């Protein structure tokens, strides 16, 4: 009896141990499977293009073999006032150091295209590092500047390649528009292909040492400029901080990392949206926000905001948006807009921003910018806006504006003038006007007739305000 009981206990203990081991094995298998899914979902890709709304693009040339058209390419770029990026190999640097120097001294960017032009997909990591460093060393010997960007030979890459290059402090660059000039199509084919595919934030791929590239480039540059594109170096096109790259290789700025310069509203998401507009739109485009959602303005603003910020705008009231845009205009006039925007000063806490002026020295107790500019006072005192040192501040006076149209989902073509609208305020307070849905009369200034002078119009405005 004693022997039987002991054996049974041992058997139960053995079963428990086996079950525990099987459980651990199952957990490990599940963890590995889950990890595999995460790796697959987070596959690393280079930068193919950049999500931008400013019509900036980058023209790039891969230089690995000959140098037959270096002087011609530089001349064509100079004539078009275009800046480009040349990805050169270490071998090219060895053979044609003067060409590399000419490219750099002409104001173009020199990128790393490997030393010996190897196939890097699956390459030994140490070999990749050595090859990349050697090319960078040769470029720095010629230009005095370390390259910031890298393009893999043949456009090949894998996760290890991307991780290694990024770990070396460089951005790995592909392209979104391929001229396929290496297949030697005629110039017209190259032109049509490039012009039809280029959009804001595109990275264009060409090769040097090709006759058809030289023939196509003048028309490519001219037609792209006619479409409103401007040419910048790749390192000026891409973001080096606060971004993510989607599965298609488009680099997207993380708006959540953007901390506004000023407090535009009581909603930090709207504040971020206003700051994104300030840093990406021109001052005139910011003035245009007080008009309707024209196709041109939608095209410029569409890529700037993500779903979270658009949702905040859609949920905001007309009065909240009116206040935010009027503050945006004032901050843009004072701090700059677009390429002239000042560097942001972060809040101490993004979710609970400081509400006391935020360092702008021009706010009320809520941190909103409400004091009128000199141009407000000038306009109300009968002085011409054109004589002011700064343009007059704009104002939304009805709900029939850019944000109103976006919220309604019905963009309309505005007939607003291209000059900044005049704000309808006194120096003490802003006149609050209900949304256009009501029948209350608007306080916008009617067009002047040829018989009415600027002084008379200002006097009439003052009387209306009284």
C-alpha positions as CSV (number, residue, x, y, z in Angstrom):
1,X,0.0,0.0,0.0
2,X,2.8,2.3,0.9
3,X,4.6,1.6,-2.3
4,X,1.5,2.2,-4.4
5,X,0.8,5.6,-2.8
6,X,4.4,6.7,-3.3
7,X,4.3,5.8,-7.0
8,X,1.1,7.6,-7.5
9,X,2.6,10.8,-6.1
10,X,5.6,10.5,-8.3
11,X,3.4,10.0,-11.3
12,X,1.3,13.1,-10.5
13,X,4.5,15.1,-9.9
14,X,5.8,13.9,-13.2
15,X,2.6,14.9,-15.0
16,X,2.6,18.3,-13.5
17,X,6.2,18.9,-14.5
18,X,5.5,17.8,-18.0
19,X,2.4,20.0,-18.3
20,X,4.4,23.0,-16.9
21,X,7.2,22.3,-19.5
22,X,4.6,22.1,-22.3
23,X,3.1,25.4,-21.1
24,X,6.4,27.1,-21.2
25,X,7.2,25.7,-24.6
26,X,3.8,26.9,-25.9
27,X,4.4,30.4,-24.4
28,X,7.8,30.6,-26.1
29,X,6.3,29.5,-29.5
30,X,3.6,32.2,-29.1
31,X,6.2,34.8,-28.2
32,X,8.3,33.9,-31.2
33,X,5.3,33.9,-33.5
34,X,4.2,37.3,-32.1
35,X,7.7,38.6,-32.5
36,X,7.9,37.5,-36.1
37,X,4.7,39.4,-36.8
38,X,6.1,42.5,-35.2
39,X,9.2,42.3,-37.3
40,X,7.2,41.8,-40.4
41,X,5.0,44.8,-39.6
42,X,8.0,46.9,-38.8
43,X,10.1,46.1,-41.9
44,X,12.6,48.8,-42.4
45,X,12.5,50.8,-45.6
46,X,14.6,53.7,-46.9
47,X,13.1,57.1,-47.7
48,X,11.5,57.1,-51.2
49,X,9.7,60.4,-50.9
50,X,8.7,63.0,-48.2
51,X,5.2,64.1,-47.3
52,X,5.4,67.8,-47.9
53,X,3.0,70.5,-49.1
54,X,5.5,73.2,-50.2
55,X,6.3,71.8,-53.7
56,X,9.9,71.1,-52.8
57,X,11.5,68.2,-54.7
58,X,15.0,66.8,-55.0
59,X,16.8,66.0,-58.3
60,X,19.5,63.3,-57.7
61,X,22.2,61.9,-60.0
62,X,24.0,58.6,-59.3
63,X,27.7,58.9,-60.3
64,X,29.5,55.6,-60.5
65,X,31.2,55.3,-63.9
66,X,32.3,58.0,-66.3
67,X,32.3,61.8,-66.2
68,X,31.5,62.8,-69.8
69,X,28.8,65.3,-69.0
70,X,29.7,66.8,-65.6
71,X,30.3,70.3,-66.9
72,X,27.2,70.2,-69.0
73,X,25.0,69.1,-66.1
74,X,26.4,71.7,-63.8
75,X,25.8,74.4,-66.5
76,X,22.2,73.3,-67.0
77,X,21.5,73.3,-63.3
78,X,23.0,76.7,-62.9
79,X,20.9,78.1,-65.8
80,X,17.8,76.8,-64.1
81,X,18.9,78.0,-60.7
82,X,18.4,74.5,-59.5
83,X,20.2,72.7,-56.6
84,X,20.7,68.9,-56.9
85,X,22.3,66.0,-55.0
86,X,25.0,63.9,-56.6
87,X,25.5,60.4,-55.1
88,X,29.1,59.4,-55.8
89,X,31.0,56.3,-55.2
90,X,34.5,56.1,-53.7
91,X,35.8,54.9,-57.1
92,X,34.3,58.0,-58.8
93,X,36.1,60.1,-56.2
94,X,39.4,58.4,-56.9
95,X,39.0,58.9,-60.7
96,X,37.4,62.3,-60.9
97,X,38.1,64.3,-57.7
98,X,37.9,67.6,-59.6
99,X,34.4,66.7,-60.8
100,X,33.3,66.1,-57.2
101,X,34.9,69.4,-56.1
102,X,33.1,71.2,-58.9
103,X,29.7,69.7,-57.9
104,X,30.2,70.7,-54.3
105,X,31.6,74.2,-55.0
106,X,28.6,74.8,-57.3
107,X,26.3,74.5,-54.3
108,X,25.2,70.9,-54.8
109,X,25.1,68.1,-52.3
110,X,27.4,65.1,-52.3
111,X,25.9,61.9,-51.1
112,X,27.5,58.5,-50.3
113,X,26.9,55.8,-53.0
114,X,29.2,53.2,-51.5
115,X,32.9,52.8,-52.2
116,X,33.1,49.9,-54.6
117,X,29.4,49.7,-55.7
118,X,28.7,46.3,-54.3
119,X,25.4,44.4,-53.9
120,X,24.5,45.3,-50.3
121,X,21.5,43.1,-49.9
122,X,22.7,40.3,-47.6
123,X,26.2,41.7,-47.3
124,X,28.2,41.1,-44.2
125,X,27.6,44.0,-41.9
126,X,31.2,44.7,-41.2
127,X,31.9,44.8,-45.0
128,X,29.0,47.3,-45.4
129,X,30.3,49.5,-42.7
130,X,33.9,49.5,-44.1
131,X,32.7,50.2,-47.6
132,X,30.4,53.0,-46.5
133,X,33.0,54.6,-44.3
134,X,35.6,54.5,-47.0
135,X,33.4,56.4,-49.4
136,X,32.5,59.0,-46.8
137,X,36.2,59.4,-46.0
138,X,37.0,60.1,-49.7
139,X,34.1,62.6,-50.0
140,X,35.2,64.5,-46.9
141,X,38.8,64.6,-48.2
142,X,37.5,66.4,-51.3
143,X,34.7,68.6,-49.9
144,X,35.6,68.9,-46.3
145,X,32.1,67.8,-45.3
146,X,30.9,64.4,-44.1
147,X,27.9,63.1,-46.2
148,X,24.6,62.9,-44.4
149,X,22.8,60.7,-46.9
150,X,23.4,57.3,-48.5
151,X,22.0,55.5,-51.6
152,X,22.6,51.8,-52.0
153,X,24.0,50.5,-55.3
154,X,21.3,49.1,-57.5
155,X,18.7,50.3,-55.1
156,X,19.1,47.1,-53.0
157,X,18.5,46.9,-49.3
158,X,17.3,44.7,-46.5
159,X,16.5,45.4,-42.8
160,X,20.2,45.0,-41.8
161,X,21.3,47.5,-44.5
162,X,18.8,50.1,-43.5
163,X,19.6,49.7,-39.7
164,X,23.3,49.8,-40.3
165,X,23.2,53.0,-42.4
166,X,20.9,54.7,-39.9
167,X,23.2,53.5,-37.1
168,X,26.1,55.3,-38.9
169,X,24.1,58.5,-38.7
170,X,23.0,58.8,-42.3
171,X,19.6,58.6,-44.0
172,X,19.1,55.9,-46.6
173,X,17.6,57.4,-49.7
174,X,15.8,55.8,-52.6
175,X,13.6,57.6,-55.2
176,X,9.9,57.9,-56.1
177,X,10.4,59.1,-59.7
178,X,12.7,57.0,-61.9
179,X,13.7,58.6,-65.2
180,X,15.0,55.1,-66.3
181,X,17.6,57.0,-68.3
182,X,20.0,54.1,-67.9
183,X,17.7,52.1,-70.3
184,X,18.6,54.9,-72.8
185,X,15.1,56.0,-73.9
186,X,14.9,59.2,-75.9
187,X,14.7,62.6,-74.2
188,X,11.0,63.0,-74.8
189,X,10.2,59.8,-73.0
190,X,12.3,60.8,-70.0
191,X,10.6,64.2,-69.9
192,X,7.1,62.8,-70.1
193,X,7.8,60.2,-67.5
194,X,9.3,62.5,-65.0
195,X,6.9,65.4,-65.4
196,X,3.8,63.1,-65.1
197,X,5.0,61.4,-61.9
198,X,6.5,64.3,-59.9
199,X,4.7,65.7,-56.9
200,X,5.5,67.6,-53.8
201,X,8.2,65.8,-51.8
202,X,9.3,63.6,-54.8
203,X,12.9,62.4,-55.1
204,X,13.9,62.1,-58.8
205,X,16.5,59.6,-60.0
206,X,18.9,60.4,-62.9
207,X,22.4,59.1,-63.8
208,X,25.4,61.1,-65.0
209,X,27.5,60.1,-68.0
210,X,24.4,59.7,-70.2
211,X,23.7,61.7,-73.3
212,X,19.9,61.3,-73.1
213,X,19.9,62.7,-69.6
214,X,21.7,65.8,-70.7
215,X,19.2,66.2,-73.6
216,X,16.2,65.8,-71.4
217,X,17.3,67.9,-68.4
218,X,16.6,71.4,-69.7
219,X,13.0,70.7,-70.5
220,X,12.6,68.7,-67.2
221,X,13.8,71.6,-65.2
222,X,11.7,74.2,-67.1
223,X,8.5,72.2,-67.0
224,X,8.8,71.4,-63.3
225,X,9.4,75.0,-62.5
226,X,6.4,76.0,-64.5
227,X,4.3,73.6,-62.4
228,X,5.5,75.4,-59.3
229,X,8.2,73.0,-58.0
230,X,11.4,74.2,-56.4
231,X,14.6,72.2,-56.2
232,X,16.4,71.5,-52.9
233,X,19.1,69.2,-51.7
234,X,17.9,65.8,-50.4
235,X,19.2,66.7,-46.9
236,X,17.0,69.8,-47.0
237,X,14.0,67.8,-48.2
238,X,14.0,65.0,-45.6
239,X,13.4,65.2,-41.9
240,X,16.2,64.1,-39.5
241,X,14.0,64.0,-36.3
242,X,10.4,63.4,-35.3
243,X,9.2,61.3,-38.3
244,X,8.1,57.9,-39.3
245,X,8.3,56.1,-42.7
246,X,5.2,54.3,-43.9
247,X,5.2,51.0,-45.8
248,X,5.6,52.7,-49.1
249,X,8.7,54.6,-48.1
250,X,7.1,58.0,-47.6
251,X,8.7,59.9,-44.8
252,X,6.0,61.7,-42.7
253,X,6.6,64.3,-40.0
254,X,5.2,63.4,-36.7
255,X,2.9,66.3,-35.8
256,X,2.5,65.0,-32.3
257,X,6.1,65.9,-31.7
258,X,5.5,69.5,-32.7
259,X,5.1,71.8,-29.8
260,X,3.5,75.2,-30.8
261,X,5.3,78.5,-30.4
262,X,2.2,80.2,-29.1
263,X,-1.2,79.2,-27.6
264,X,-3.8,79.6,-30.4
265,X,-6.8,78.0,-28.6
266,X,-7.8,75.9,-25.6
267,X,-7.2,72.7,-27.5
268,X,-3.6,71.6,-27.9
269,X,-4.4,69.5,-31.0
270,X,-5.8,72.7,-32.7
271,X,-2.7,74.5,-31.5
272,X,-0.5,71.9,-33.2
273,X,-2.5,72.2,-36.4
274,X,-2.1,76.0,-36.4
275,X,1.6,75.6,-35.8
276,X,1.9,73.1,-38.6
277,X,0.2,75.6,-40.9
278,X,2.5,78.4,-39.7
279,X,5.6,76.4,-40.4
280,X,4.5,75.1,-43.8
281,X,2.3,77.7,-45.4
282,X,3.3,81.2,-46.6
283,X,1.9,84.2,-44.9
284,X,-0.4,84.8,-47.9
285,X,-1.7,81.3,-47.7
286,X,-2.4,81.8,-44.0
287,X,-4.4,84.9,-44.9
288,X,-6.3,82.7,-47.4
289,X,-7.5,80.5,-44.6
290,X,-10.0,83.3,-43.9
291,X,-11.6,82.6,-47.3
292,X,-13.0,79.4,-48.7
293,X,-11.4,76.0,-49.3
294,X,-10.2,76.5,-52.8
295,X,-8.7,73.5,-54.7
296,X,-5.3,75.1,-54.5
297,X,-5.5,75.6,-50.7
298,X,-6.8,72.1,-50.2
299,X,-3.9,70.7,-52.2
300,X,-1.4,72.6,-50.0
301,X,-3.0,71.8,-46.7
302,X,-4.2,68.2,-47.3
303,X,-0.9,66.4,-46.6
304,X,-0.1,68.5,-43.5
305,X,-2.6,67.2,-41.0
306,X,-3.2,63.7,-39.8
307,X,-6.6,62.2,-38.8
308,X,-6.3,63.2,-35.2
309,X,-5.8,66.9,-35.9
310,X,-8.5,66.9,-38.6
311,X,-10.9,65.4,-36.1
312,X,-10.1,68.1,-33.6
313,X,-10.9,70.7,-36.3
314,X,-14.1,69.0,-37.3
315,X,-15.3,68.9,-33.6
316,X,-14.3,72.5,-32.9
317,X,-16.9,75.3,-33.0
318,X,-16.8,78.2,-35.4
319,X,-15.8,80.5,-32.6
320,X,-12.9,78.3,-31.5
321,X,-11.6,78.1,-35.1
322,X,-12.1,81.8,-35.6
323,X,-10.1,82.6,-32.5
324,X,-7.4,80.1,-33.5
325,X,-7.0,81.4,-37.0
326,X,-6.9,85.1,-36.0
327,X,-4.2,84.2,-33.4
328,X,-2.4,82.2,-36.1
329,X,-2.3,85.2,-38.4
330,X,-0.9,87.5,-35.7
331,X,1.8,84.9,-34.7
332,X,2.7,84.4,-38.4
333,X,3.1,88.1,-38.9
334,X,5.3,88.4,-35.9
335,X,7.2,85.2,-35.9
336,X,7.3,84.4,-39.6
337,X,5.7,81.7,-41.7
338,X,6.8,78.9,-44.1
339,X,10.5,78.9,-44.6
340,X,10.8,82.1,-42.6
341,X,9.1,80.6,-39.5
342,X,11.0,81.0,-36.3
343,X,12.1,78.0,-34.3
344,X,9.5,76.6,-32.0
345,X,9.7,77.1,-28.2
346,X,8.2,73.9,-26.6
347,X,5.7,73.9,-23.9
348,X,6.8,72.3,-20.6
349,X,3.9,69.9,-20.9
350,X,2.3,69.2,-24.2
351,X,-1.0,68.0,-22.8
352,X,-1.3,70.8,-20.3
353,X,0.4,73.8,-21.9
354,X,1.4,76.9,-20.0
355,X,-1.4,79.4,-20.2
356,X,0.5,82.5,-19.3
357,X,1.7,84.2,-22.5
358,X,4.0,81.2,-23.4
359,X,7.0,83.5,-23.7
360,X,5.5,85.5,-26.5
361,X,5.0,88.6,-24.3
362,X,1.8,89.5,-26.1
363,X,-1.0,87.4,-24.6
364,X,-3.9,87.5,-22.2
365,X,-4.5,85.3,-19.2
366,X,-5.5,82.4,-21.6
367,X,-2.3,82.8,-23.5
368,X,-4.1,83.9,-26.7
369,X,-2.6,86.7,-28.8
370,X,-5.2,89.4,-28.7
371,X,-3.4,92.7,-28.9
372,X,-3.7,94.4,-32.3
373,X,-0.7,95.0,-34.4
374,X,0.4,98.5,-35.6
375,X,-1.4,97.9,-38.9
376,X,-4.7,97.5,-37.0
377,X,-4.4,100.9,-35.5
378,X,-3.2,102.5,-38.7
379,X,-6.1,101.1,-40.7
380,X,-8.6,102.3,-38.1
381,X,-7.1,105.7,-37.8
382,X,-7.5,106.3,-41.5
383,X,-4.0,105.4,-42.6
384,X,-3.5,103.3,-45.7
385,X,-2.5,99.7,-45.0
386,X,0.1,100.0,-47.6
387,X,2.1,102.5,-45.6
388,X,2.4,100.3,-42.6
389,X,5.6,98.4,-41.8
390,X,3.6,95.2,-41.7
391,X,0.4,93.9,-43.5
392,X,-3.0,94.3,-41.8
393,X,-4.2,91.4,-39.6
394,X,-6.8,89.1,-41.2
395,X,-10.0,88.0,-39.6
396,X,-12.7,85.4,-40.1
397,X,-16.0,87.2,-40.1
398,X,-18.3,84.4,-41.2
399,X,-18.4,80.6,-41.0
400,X,-18.0,80.6,-44.8
401,X,-14.2,80.1,-44.6
402,X,-11.6,77.4,-45.2
403,X,-12.3,75.5,-42.0
404,X,-16.1,75.9,-42.4
405,X,-15.9,74.4,-45.8
406,X,-13.6,71.6,-44.7
407,X,-15.9,70.7,-41.8
408,X,-18.9,70.8,-44.2
409,X,-17.1,68.6,-46.6
410,X,-18.0,71.0,-49.4
411,X,-15.0,72.9,-50.7
412,X,-15.9,76.0,-52.6
413,X,-14.0,78.4,-54.8
414,X,-13.4,81.6,-52.9
415,X,-13.4,85.0,-54.6
416,X,-11.4,86.6,-51.9
417,X,-8.7,89.1,-52.9
418,X,-5.1,88.0,-52.7
419,X,-4.3,90.8,-50.3
420,X,-4.6,90.3,-46.5
421,X,-8.2,91.0,-45.3
422,X,-8.6,93.9,-42.8
423,X,-9.5,92.9,-39.3
424,X,-12.7,94.4,-37.9
425,X,-11.6,95.2,-34.4
426,X,-10.9,98.1,-32.2
427,X,-7.7,98.2,-30.2
428,X,-9.5,97.1,-27.1
429,X,-11.5,94.1,-28.3
430,X,-12.3,91.9,-31.3
431,X,-15.8,92.3,-32.7
432,X,-17.6,88.9,-32.4
433,X,-19.7,88.0,-35.4
434,X,-22.1,85.0,-35.4
435,X,-21.7,82.2,-38.0
436,X,-23.1,82.8,-41.5
437,X,-25.9,80.4,-40.8
438,X,-27.6,83.2,-38.9
439,X,-29.1,86.2,-40.6
440,X,-27.1,88.7,-38.6
441,X,-25.4,91.2,-40.8
442,X,-21.7,90.8,-41.4
443,X,-19.2,93.4,-40.3
444,X,-16.8,93.0,-43.2
445,X,-15.7,96.1,-44.9
446,X,-17.6,96.7,-48.2
447,X,-15.6,97.4,-51.3
448,X,-14.6,101.0,-51.8
449,X,-16.0,102.9,-54.7
450,X,-13.7,105.0,-56.8
451,X,-15.2,108.1,-55.2
452,X,-14.4,107.0,-51.7
453,X,-10.9,107.7,-50.4
454,X,-9.0,105.5,-47.9
455,X,-9.4,108.1,-45.2
456,X,-13.2,108.4,-45.8
457,X,-13.5,104.6,-45.6
458,X,-11.6,104.5,-42.3
459,X,-13.8,107.1,-40.9
460,X,-16.9,105.2,-41.9
461,X,-15.5,102.0,-40.3
462,X,-15.0,103.9,-37.1
463,X,-18.6,105.2,-37.2
464,X,-19.9,101.7,-37.8
465,X,-18.0,100.3,-34.9
466,X,-19.4,103.0,-32.6
